């Protein structure tokens, strides 16, 4: 399992992480990108590489 952290101060709510994630880990809720399905994360790092402001970090738990 992985710990996914979105730094809300850095996140621009562009939605690229939502679009690029093959496992639908992220979703938009109340004007914020949230981690909706952390258990589905395969640690492919697609979201991390697409996040220009580097707002996403993933670490193994």
Secondary structure as the mmCIF struct_conf table of DSSP 4:
data_model
#
loop_
_struct_conf.conf_type_id
_struct_conf.id
_struct_conf.beg_label_comp_id
_struct_conf.beg_label_asym_id
_struct_conf.beg_label_seq_id
_struct_conf.end_label_comp_id
_struct_conf.end_label_asym_id
_struct_conf.end_label_seq_id
STRN STRN1 UNK A 2 UNK A 6
TURN_TY1_P TURN_TY1_P1 UNK A 8 UNK A 10
HELX_RH_AL_P HELX_RH_AL_P1 UNK A 16 UNK A 20
TURN_TY1_P TURN_TY1_P2 UNK A 22 UNK A 23
STRN STRN2 UNK A 26 UNK A 29
TURN_TY1_P TURN_TY1_P3 UNK A 30 UNK A 31
STRN STRN3 UNK A 32 UNK A 35
BEND BEND1 UNK A 36 UNK A 36
HELX_RH_3T_P HELX_RH_3T_P1 UNK A 38 UNK A 40
HELX_RH_AL_P HELX_RH_AL_P2 UNK A 46 UNK A 50
TURN_TY1_P TURN_TY1_P4 UNK A 52 UNK A 53
STRN STRN4 UNK A 56 UNK A 60
#
